[in-house]
């Protein structure tokens, strides 16, 4: 027992004294119950609390749902707590989040007993802190005074907002994208350092989240990229399982600490057992992508599982399985520790063998399993024939403890009342979930946070400076013909520089161009012109985009940088694809500069392993960025720092090396990372792109000056 008195704050219940110490009387019975006693272990407290809970309270505890802040509610009459809480009702199907009818915040907490919520809104730190406090004030006023736990996806990366990945960006210290963190840290390692940049990132982000009251992170992706067409590549640490493992270990230690405690941010590592082994890039957010393929002997154990083993070893608080199904027909038998894995063709959230035998048994995972969003209503792959109540039963009996992005208490209750899930299993899940909450101090001194402190921590200059340094370090020099870079003051004497940004969406291209030119001006290193015809150097940023998060492309995902490219859909119909608009203008600018003896510097935003055959020949110098700030790239181009980033994944040579035959088989293995694909390529084909200078764009490539 620890008799160190925590500083307790209550807003709806009383403080009581026992043994000369203070405790919260969370159930209002005037005496100290074991779950209220902060001297006991989190597990003892959780077991006591579960013994006091009704079935309805246990059911609510096992669901996590997206919750909007009151500030995002347009009708202020539908808010409470000075506009902080959203009390609006959303009918089923009215929005992406309303798979079931969504009720107001107070009703959801008091009547439906939910205590886990996902925040996707992006207001200021003090406003988020005030919202967390208001949520917990409502929670404290309920029968047992059980607090709530707020989760979020990544908030510290500079990227275009994408639901379920980086819902929010730009409020917290803003680093490059996950691939950029990998490029920077791998560059440090190549130069004789280590991956401590990842630790620094995690520690800074931890401090910001902790101050605001966001205590659970749906991050990071421990998936190894093996299928280049997977649209979620940008959210990973790349294709090197050893590096991903190192990064995930540092992420967990940085956010959680060496062990979970009352200032930890509890991590949910995703997506077990690795989402990279796609069927030709299609993602399981839609039916076409529901299969994980393992055509290569040993690939699951060698490439995909190691980062999850590291996550378990570092004590990640929870693990999120992927939606996908392991395919029997398109895989060979895989094994773990010498044992054959029996593939059951159901999504991993429903997969008893993967969750119990592999994750808990062989990898030694001790936390709880948190499903991905929508597994009971939308992405119920392999169990489509079951009712929603039966899907709940299948997932929970397989070992899933928390079902994501749903408030469907009715179907979970139905599964329990029909006897499909035992009381023992429901209690086990609740004990796991509540143990985390007790460990995080949410019942004691960490229920409420200071909005003023939230603002001051997030605005700490050192945080933003470290993030900016991360941007600079992520810059990866792929090609530097005749040492065009760096563009030093001496080289540019009397010369003019033209800057433009290209994007798939023309309106973004225009706003990004304005932003880039402004940042270039702020740097003050280049004499800018707005007319490329009088420029001596053109710096062109390309932001290609391909595919969509929630729907399949008609054919295979396009990785070439192209405009209006004629393609054939999987059903044989012709269609066109654009990954970058205004390519004729790009050609026009580069030709004009070249014809006049000017130089062209091109930076490509690597969110996918783009095929650069249409771009690289246009560039004298070619750079890879990863949602990297323009200003940081200009600084490196100007020679204010050397480029040190390296590629975190291999860029394919051409469409030929990722071609898919009429039976859906890819010429390069879907389950093997780029650096090893040549082991399985037909004779005469090399997977990685080789440029005119002889540089090979494989994992770890990066030049300097």
N, C-alpha and C positions, 0 to 999 in steps of 0.2 A: 504493500500500500504506500501511496505517495501523499503526504500531508501538506504539500505545497499549495496554499490557497490560490486558486485562479480568480481573476477579477471578473465577477459575474454581473451581467446586465439583464434586467427583465423589463418587458413592456406590457405584458398581459397577466403574468402570474406573480407569485410572491417569492421572496427569498426566505428560506428557513434556516435555523441553526441546529447543529447536532455536533456533539463532541467539541464545542467551541469553534466550529468551522461553519462556513456558509455554503448552502446548496440551493439550487432552483427547485421549487415545488411544482414540477411541470404538470402533474395530474391534479394539483390543487387539493390534496387530501390532508394536508397539514402535517404529514410525517415523511421521513426520508425513505424512499424506495430504492432498491439496489440500482435501478437504471439511472437514478438521479445522483448517485454517489460517485463523484469524479475520482475517488480513491481506488475504485475497482477497475479491473481490466476492461477494455472495450468489449471483449467477447462475453464476459460475465454480464455486463450491462445489457448487451444486445439480447442475450438469452432471457434475461428477466423481462425486458420490454416485450419481446415476442410472446411471452407467456401471458401478458396482459392485453394483447391486441385482439380485436375481433377479426373475423375472416375478411370483412370489407376493408379494414385498415391494412391487412397483409396484402390484399389484392392491389390496393392503391400504391403500396410501396414497391411493387414489382413492375410498374410502368413508368416510363420517362417520356415526356411530351414537350414539344416546342411551346414556349410561352412568350407571348409578345409583351413588351413593356407598355405601360399606359401612355407614354409619350408618343408611341406609334399609332395609338388609337385616334383616328381623325375626329370621331364624335366624343367630345370631352365629357358629355353627360354619361358616357359608358365607361367612366373611370372612377377609381376610389383612391383614398390616401393621397389627397392633394394632386391627383392626376398621375400618380406613379403606377398604379395597378390598372390593367386592362380588364374591364368587366363585361366586354362585349361578347355576344354569342355568334359563332360562325356555324351555319348549317352544313351538314355533311356534303362534301364535294365542292363547296364554294371556293376553297383554296387548296393548294398543294398539301397543306398540313391537315386539312379537315377530312381525313379518312373516316372519322366518326364526327358527330356533332361536337363542337368545341364550346365549352361553357366559360363563364367569367372566371377570373383568377380565384376569388374568394370561394365560389361554389366548388371549383376544382379541388381546392385544398381542404375545405371543411366537409363537403358532402361526398366527394369522390376519393378523398384521402391520398391524392398523388403527392409525392414529396421529392421527386426527381424531375428537373426541368432543363430544357435546352434553350439557351439564349442565342438568338441569331441577330438581334438588333445591335446597332452600333452607335450608341450615344456616348456622351462624355463620361470619363471615369467616375466623377462624383454622382452623375445621374444613375449610372449602373449600380453604384454602391447604395444609393438611396432606394433603388428598386429592390435590391437583394434584402435590405433591411425591412422594407415594407412587406415583402413576401414572408420573411421569418416572423414578423410581428403577427401576421394572420395565423401562421403555423403554431406559434406559441400559445395562442388563444384557444386551440382545439383541445379535445378531451385529454390527450396524453402529452400535448405540447411538443410533438415530434417536429424538428426543424426540417427545412428543405435544403437540397444540394443542387447547385446550379452548374450545369455543364456547358461547354462551348467547343466549337471547332477552333482551329488555329486563328489567332488574332494578331500575330506579330510578323506577318509576311506581306510583302508588297505584291499584290496580285489582283487581277480583276475578280470581283466577288463571284464565287461559284457555290451554290447551295450545297451544304454537306461537306465542304472542304475548307474553304476560307470564306465563311459567311461575312466576315468583317475584317477590315484592313484600314490602317492609317490613324487609328486612335492611340493604340499602344505603340511602343518603339517598333519601327518598321524595318525589317531585315529583307534580304532577297528571298525569293521563293525557296521551297525545300531543296530543289535541285541546286539552287545557288549556294545554299549552306553546304551542300555536299561538295560542290565545285571548289568552294573556298577552303574547306577543311582538308580535302584531299590534296589541294595545292600546297597547303602548309606541310602536310605529311611528306609530299614529294620533295619539298625543300628542306627536309631534315627536322621539321617540327612534329607536332602531334595534332589531334583533332580537338584541342581544347576550345577552339572557336565554338564548337557545338555546345560544350559545357557552359561557356559564357552566355551564349544565346539563351539556353534553358534557364540559367540562374536569373538573368535579367527578366525574362518573360515571367518566371515564377513570381518574382517580387511584385510585378505589376498586377498579375492575376490575384495574388493573395491580398493585396491592398484593396482591390475592388470587390472581393468576395466571390469571385468565380473560382470554385474549388475542385473542378473536375474537367480534365481536358480530353476531348475525343481526338487524341493524337498520340504519337505520330504514326504515319504509315510505315510499317516494317516490311512491306511487300517488296520483293525483288522484281525489277522490271525484266521480263524475259520476252514478252510479245511487244514489239515496237509500236503496234497500232493501238495499244491500250490507252484510252483517252485520259486516264487518271495518272499517267506517268509523272506529270508536273508535281504531284503531291508526294512523291517518293524521294528517297535518298539515292536513287539510281539503280545500277544493276550489279553492284559488287557486294555479295552477301557478307563478306568479312567487314567491309566498311559500314554497311547498314547496321550490322550487329554492334559495332563500336559506337555508332551514332545513337542507336536506340538505348544502349546502356547509359551513355552520357545524358541523353534526354531525360530518362527516368530518374537518374541520380540528381540532376539539376532541378527538376520540377518537384519530385517527391522528397528528396533528401535520401540519405543512406537507408532510412526506413520511414514509413508513413508516420506523420505526426501532426500536431495541431497547426502547423504552418505549411503543410504539404499541399501541393496541387496533385490530386489523385489522377494518375494517367490511365487512359483506356487505349492500349496498343492495338492497332488494327492492320490488316484484316486477315485473321488466322484462317487457313494455314498459308496465306500468301495469295494475293489476287493477280499476280503477274502472269500466271500460266493460262492466259486467255485463249479462246478459240478465235484466232485471227483478229484480235483486238476488241471484239464485241464485249460490252460490259454487262454484268448481271443486273444493272438497274433496269434493263429491258430483256425480254425473253430471248432474243437472238444471242445474248451473251451469257446464258445461264451455266455453261459448262466450263470447268477447269480441265485442261488436258495435260496428261503426263506421258507423252510418247517416248521419252528417253529414260532408260534404266537409271535409277538412283537420283533423278533430278529433284524430286520432292525433298529428300533428305539433304542433298548437297547444296542446292541453291535456295530453296524456299523456307525451310524450317529454321535454319540457324538464327535469324534475328528474333524469332519468337522464343527460342531457347534462352537467348540473352535477356529478353524481356522478363521471362519467368525467373531467371537467376537474379535479376536486379529488383525483383519484387513488384513488378507492375501491378497496380491495384485491380485492374480488370482488363479483359481481352475481348475484342469484338471479332466474331467470326464473319467471313464474307457470305454474301447471298448465294454464291455459286455452288454447283454440284460437281463432285469428282466424276468424270466420265469413265465408264468401264470400257466402252467400245473404242474410244480414241486414246486410251492410255495402255501402258504396259504395267505389270504388277510393280508397285512401289513398296519399299520396306523402310522401317525405322528400327534402328538397333538390331538389325538382322531378322526382324519379324515382318512377315508379309502383312500389308494393310488390306483388310477387306473393304472394298469401296461400296458404300450404300449410296445409291443415287438420289440423295436428298441434299438440300442446301446445308452448309456447314453448321448453321445454327440449330438444325434439326438432327445433326449427325452424332449419335451417341459415341461411336468408336473414336472419332476425331477429338471430341471434347473431353471424354473421360480417359480413354486408353492412351492417346497420344499427348494431348495438352496437359492433363493433370498427371497421368501416370508417367509417361516417358520424359516430358519436358519439365515436370515438377512444378507446374503452375499452382499457386495457392489462393489466388484472388477469386473474383466472381466473373461470370460471363455475361456480357452486355450485347444483346443482338444489334444488328444494324437496323436502320429505320425501315419500317413497312413490311416486316417479314410475315405478318399474319394476314395482310390484306392485299399487298401488291406483289412483292418479290418472294412469293412462297414457293420457290422452285423445288420440284420433286414431290411436293405435297399439295399440288393444285386441286386435287380431287377431295381433299379434306375440308370440312367446315372450318370457320375461323376458330371456334372453340376447340376443335380437334387439333388445329395447328398450334394453338397455345399449349395444349397438352404435350404434343410431340416435341416442341422446342424445350419446354421446361423439364420434361422427363429426360431429354437428351443431355441436360446440364446447363441450359441457359437460365440465368437468374433474373435478368432485367430485360424487358422487352421494349424496344426503342420506337419513339415517335408515335405513340398511340395513347389514347385515354379510354380504350375499350374495356372498361371494368366488367361489362355485362358478359362478354364471351369468356373472359378468364374465370369469372365466378361460375359460369355454366359448366366449364370444364371441371371445376372443383366439385360442384354440387352433383355432377354426374359420376363422381368417383374416378375420374380419369387421371387426376393428379392427387397424390397422397398428402395428407396434412403434414407429414414428416418432411416431404420435399418442399412444400410451401414454407415451412418453418426454417428449413436449411437455407433457402434463398434469402429469406428475410434477415436471418442472423448474419449472413455474409454482407448484405447491403447495409445493415445497421452498424455492424462492426466498423465499417469504413467511416460512417458518419460520426461515431463516437471517437474514433482515432483522430479524425480531423478537428475535433474540439467543437463541433457544431452544437452540441447539447450544452456546452459550458461557456468558455470565454471567447469562442469564435463565431457565435451566432450572428453578431452585428459587427459592422465595420465602419470606420470613419470616412465619410465622403471627402473631407478636406485632405486627409492623408492619401486617399486614392488619387486625387489630382496631383499632389506633390510628388508621389512616387513615380507615377507615369510620366511626369514632365521632367524627371531627373536628366540633366544634360548628358551625363556619362552614358546613360542607356542608349540615347539616340546617336551619340558619337560612336559607340561600339557597333551599333547596327549599321551605320554608314561605312565604317571600316569593313564590315562584312560584305557590303555591296562592292566596295573596291576590290576586295580579295576574290570575289566571285567572277570577276571579268576574266574571260578565257580567250587567249589569242590563238586562233586556229591556223592562221596563215599571215605571213608578213613579207610580201614580195619586195625584193630590193630594199628591205628595211624602211618601208614607208613610215611605219610607226617607230618611235614616238614622234608626234607632230610638235617638235620643240619650237620655241620662239625663233631660233636661228633659221630652222628649215622654212618657217612660214613668213619670213621677212618680206613685206610687200605683197603677201598673198591673201586671198579672200577664201573664206570657208562657207559652204552652203550646207544647211541642215534640214532634213525632212524625215518624217516618220510615216511608214506604210503599215496598214492594218487590213484585216479582212473587212472591217466595217468602216466605210469612208468617213463617217462623222467622228469616230474615235481617232482615225488618222489625223484629221484636222486639229482636234483638241490636243492630241499628243505632240503634234508638230509645234504647236504654240508653246506647250510646256517645255519641250526639248530646247527650243530656241531661247526661251527665257533663262533656262538653267545654263545654257552655253554662255549667254551674256553675263550672268552672275559670276561665272568662273573667270571671265575676263582674259582668257588665254588666246582666243581666236578673234580675228577681224571678220565678223559675219557679213554675209550678203543674202538678200532675199531672192536674188536672181542667179540661178545655177549657171546661166550662160556666161556670167562674168566671174565664176568661182574657179579657183585653182585646185581646191580640194572639196569633195562632197562627202559628208558623213551621213549615211542613210541607215536608219533603224527599221528593221523589218519585224513585224509582229504577226506572223501567220497564225491562223486558228483553224482547227479541223474538228468536225464532229460535234456532238452534243451530249451532255451528261445523262439525259433521261430518255433519249430516243436514238435508235440505230440509224446510221446512214443507209441509203438505198443499196449501196455496194460496200466494199471494204473501206475503212477509214483512209483518207488521202493523206500521204506524208510528203508529197512533192509540194514545193512552193509554186503555186500555179493559179491561173485565173481562167474560168470558163473552160476547164479541161473536160473533153468528152469522155464519159465513162459508161460502163455497163453495170446495171444493178444486178443483184443476186437473182432476180426473177427474169433477167435477160433484157429488160427495158433500158433504153439509153437515157442518160441524165448527165448534167454538167456539175462540176465541183470547182469552187474557188476557195483557196486558203489565204490568198493575199490579193486585195483589189489594187487596180491601177498599175498593173505590171508593165503596160506599154509605156507609162510615164517613167517607171524605174529604168527601163531599157533606154529611153530617150535621154535621161539625165546621165546615165553611165556612158553612153555612146558619145554624147556631147563633150564630157570631160576628157574621155580617152582620146577623141579626135584632136583635142587641143593640147594633149600632153599633160592633162591634169591627173589627179589621183583620186581613187574611190575607196573609201573605208565603209564597209558594211558590217553592221551588228545584227545578228539574228537572235530573236528571243526564243531560247530553247525550252519550250514547254512539252514538246514531243521530240522524238529523234527524227528530225526533218531530213529529207533527202535533198541535198543542196546542189545537185547537178545543174539546176537552172540559175543558181545564184553565185556560187563560188567563182566561176570564170569572170564574172562582172567586177570582182573585187580585187584591189591590190592588197588590201589587208582585210581579213575576215575575223570577226569577234563573235563569241557566244556570250549572251547575257541570259539571265534566268529571272525575269521580272526585276532586273537590276536597274537602279536609278540611272537616268540619263546622265546626271551630273557626275556620278561616280565613274561612269564610262568615259566621259569627256576628260576627267582628271587623268585616268590611266592613259588615254590616247595622247594627252599632252605631255606625258612623261613625268607627271607628279606622282610617282609610284610606278613600280614595275607590274606588269600583268603576272599574277601567280596562280590564277584558277586553272583547273584542269577539267576535262570532260568527265561527268559522273556516269555517262553511258556512251555506248558506241553509236555513231550515226551510220545508217545503212548506205551502201554504195549506190544502189539504184532500185528500181521497182523489181528488177530481175531477182534480187536476193531475198525479197519478201513475197514473191509470187505465190499465188494460191491456185491449185489445180481444180478441175471440175468436181472432184470429190471433197473439196474443202481442206485439202492437206497443203500446208505451207512448206515451201522448199527449204526454209530455215526453221529450226525447231522452236515451237511456241513456248517451251518450258525451259529453254537454255538461254542464259544471258548473252548479250552481243559479243563479249570478249571470247566466249567459247563456241560460238556458232560455227566457226570454220571447222571444228572437229566433225561436223555432220553435214557440211555443204558438199554438193556434187563437185567433182573434179573441175578445176578451171574457174570456179566462182569463189570470190573472196567477199566476205560480208561487209567489211568496213569501207567507208568512202576514202578514196585517195585523191588529193588535189593536184593541181598542175605543178606544184613545187615538190611533190613527193611526200607531203605530210599525210599520215593515215589517221583518220578521225575516230580513233578507238578509245575505250575507257582509259583515262589518265593522260590523254594528249593535251598539251598546252605549251605554247612557246612563251618566251619572255624576251626582254631586251635590257 
